[in-house]
Amino acid sequence: MTNPIDTLETCWYVSPPWGQEVRAIAVSLLEKVYLPSPKIAGYCCGVEWSDDGWSYSIASQKGIISVPDSEIIASGQLQPLVIAKPQFRLGQLVNFRFANDGPKIRMILGMSFINNAWLYQVEWRSPALRLSTDEGVCIFPKSTQQGKFINRLSWVTPHDLTEVV
């Protein structure tokens, strides 16, 4: 007999994030970009899905800056680095080693290149379903961002993931 909760969780993990269509990325990883408002040039070192679409991490002289694609001007010029090709791609379905008792299959929702290593973003747990009247007991102060107290997304290494066959 099929467990309906497992089926629901599996559908959640393998569907595009939060019922939206996953758009194509505006710039490539390691592409040189310009940020007009602070007048900064840098390279895209990461991309992740957010509630508003893709969010890009730009490595610049002022550190790493996170911006949406609307604030980026792409150059089409890739940083000349000899690096290992990423094992996975955005939107790819993978098996997550630390899925506990739930479904193992997840979708890659972000990638980042940090300290010569690729990191991948996956949902490590499914959303909690709560009734609007269910306040519960909490000893911590309430977050100003409802539902964002514990992030469901996690950055993991390629060791934590395997390809779905």
C-alpha positions in Angstrom: 0.0 0.0 0.0 1.3 3.5 -0.9 1.8 6.0 1.9 0.1 9.2 0.7 2.5 11.4 2.8 5.5 9.8 1.1 3.9 10.3 -2.3 3.2 14.0 -1.5 6.7 14.6 -0.3 8.2 12.9 -3.4 6.1 15.1 -5.7 7.2 18.2 -3.7 10.9 17.4 -4.0 10.9 16.5 -7.8 8.7 19.4 -8.9 9.9 22.9 -9.8 10.2 25.0 -6.7 7.0 26.1 -5.0 4.8 25.5 -8.0 6.7 28.0 -10.2 8.4 27.3 -13.6 12.2 27.2 -13.3 13.5 30.0 -15.6 16.8 29.8 -17.4 19.6 31.5 -15.7 20.6 35.0 -16.9 24.4 34.6 -16.5 26.7 31.6 -16.5 28.7 30.5 -13.5 32.2 32.1 -13.6 31.0 34.8 -16.2 32.2 38.3 -15.7 29.3 40.6 -14.8 28.7 44.3 -14.1 26.5 45.7 -11.3 25.5 49.2 -12.4 24.1 50.5 -9.1 27.2 50.1 -7.0 29.4 50.3 -10.2 31.2 47.0 -9.5 32.6 44.3 -11.8 32.9 40.7 -10.7 32.4 37.1 -11.5 29.3 35.0 -10.9 30.4 32.3 -8.3 27.0 31.0 -7.4 23.3 30.9 -8.2 20.3 29.7 -6.1 16.5 29.7 -6.4 14.7 32.1 -4.1 11.0 33.1 -3.7 11.6 35.8 -6.4 13.5 33.7 -8.9 17.3 33.2 -9.4 19.6 35.0 -7.0 23.3 35.3 -8.0 26.4 35.5 -5.9 28.9 37.8 -7.4 32.6 37.7 -6.3 34.0 41.2 -6.4 36.7 43.4 -4.7 34.1 44.2 -2.1 33.4 40.5 -1.2 30.6 38.3 -2.3 27.4 40.2 -3.2 23.9 38.5 -3.7 21.7 40.1 -6.3 18.7 39.2 -8.5 19.2 38.9 -12.3 17.5 42.3 -12.8 20.6 44.1 -11.3 23.2 42.3 -13.5 24.7 43.1 -16.8 26.2 40.0 -18.4 29.5 40.3 -20.4 29.5 36.9 -22.0 33.2 36.6 -21.0 34.0 33.5 -18.8 36.7 33.7 -16.2 39.7 31.7 -17.5 40.1 29.0 -14.8 41.0 25.4 -15.1 38.4 23.8 -12.8 36.7 20.5 -12.4 33.4 20.3 -14.3 30.4 20.2 -11.9 29.0 16.7 -11.3 25.4 17.9 -11.3 23.4 20.7 -13.1 20.6 23.1 -12.0 17.3 21.3 -12.0 18.8 17.8 -12.1 17.2 15.1 -9.9 19.6 13.5 -7.5 19.5 11.1 -4.6 20.2 12.8 -1.3 22.1 10.6 1.2 20.8 12.3 4.4 17.1 12.2 3.6 16.3 10.1 6.7 13.1 8.1 6.4 11.6 10.4 3.7 12.0 10.3 -0.1 15.6 10.3 -1.3 15.1 12.1 -4.6 15.7 15.9 -4.6 16.1 18.6 -7.3 19.3 20.8 -7.5 18.1 24.3 -6.7 21.5 26.1 -6.6 25.2 25.8 -7.3 28.1 27.6 -6.0 31.9 27.4 -6.6 33.7 28.2 -3.3 37.4 27.5 -2.5 37.8 25.4 -5.7 34.9 23.1 -4.8 31.3 22.8 -6.1 28.5 23.0 -3.6 24.9 22.2 -4.5 21.6 23.4 -2.9 18.8 21.0 -2.1 15.8 20.9 0.2 16.8 18.8 3.1 13.3 18.6 4.6 9.7 19.2 3.3 7.6 22.1 4.4 5.6 21.7 7.6 1.9 21.8 7.2 0.2 23.8 9.9 -3.3 25.0 10.6 -3.7 28.7 10.7 -5.0 28.4 14.3 -2.0 26.2 15.4 0.3 28.5 17.3 2.1 25.8 19.3 4.4 26.6 22.2 7.7 28.2 21.4 10.3 29.6 23.8 12.1 31.5 21.1 11.1 34.9 19.8 8.9 34.8 16.8 10.5 35.5 13.4 9.4 38.6 11.5 9.4 36.4 8.4 6.7 33.8 8.9 7.7 30.3 7.9 11.4 31.2 7.6 12.6 30.3 11.1 14.3 27.1 9.8 15.5 27.2 6.3 14.5 24.0 4.3 17.4 24.6 1.9 20.9 23.3 2.5 24.3 23.5 0.7 25.8 20.0 0.3 28.9 18.5 -1.4 28.9 16.1 -4.3 29.7 13.3 -1.8 26.2 13.8 -0.3 24.5 13.3 -3.7 24.3 10.6 -6.4 22.7 10.6 -9.8 19.2 9.3 -10.2 19.3 6.4 -12.7 
